[in-house]
């Protein structure tokens, strides 16, 4: 299941999948797998996302 809310957040920040992956210090493949719903982010990655993007509501994106 594709995570449309994560994609919308990324686009609102004017970031590509590649730049989002670079910002989070993960591979593009890893980021795409998370955005497309093939993988779930680790707890450490969730904490990093929240620290870098304080307005990101990880609960709304990953728990709904």
C-alpha positions in Angstrom: 0.0 0.0 0.0 1.5 3.3 -1.1 1.9 5.9 1.6 0.3 8.9 -0.1 0.6 11.0 3.0 4.4 10.6 3.1 4.6 11.4 -0.6 2.4 14.5 -0.1 4.6 15.6 2.8 7.7 15.1 0.7 6.3 17.1 -2.2 5.1 19.9 0.1 8.7 20.2 1.2 9.8 20.4 -2.5 11.9 17.3 -2.2 12.4 14.5 -4.6 12.7 10.9 -3.4 16.4 11.2 -4.0 16.8 14.3 -2.0 14.6 13.0 0.8 16.8 9.9 1.0 19.9 12.0 1.1 18.5 14.2 3.9 17.7 11.1 5.9 21.0 9.5 5.1 19.5 6.3 3.7 19.6 4.8 0.2 17.1 5.9 -2.4 16.0 2.3 -2.7 15.3 2.2 1.0 13.3 5.4 1.0 11.3 4.3 -2.1 10.5 1.0 -0.3 9.1 2.9 2.6 7.2 5.4 0.5 5.7 2.6 -1.6 4.8 0.6 1.6 7.1 -2.4 0.9 9.1 -1.7 4.1 8.4 0.0 7.4 10.9 2.5 8.8 12.9 1.5 11.9 12.2 3.3 15.1 15.6 5.0 14.7 14.6 6.3 11.3 11.3 7.5 12.6 13.1 9.5 15.3 15.4 10.9 12.7 12.5 11.9 10.4 10.8 13.6 13.3 14.0 15.5 14.3 14.7 16.7 10.7 11.0 17.4 9.9 9.3 18.5 13.2 6.0 19.1 11.4 5.9 15.5 10.1 3.1 13.5 11.9 4.6 10.0 11.8 1.5 8.6 13.6 -0.8 9.8 10.8 1.5 8.5 8.1 2.6 5.2 9.4 -0.2 4.1 11.9 -3.3 4.8 9.8 
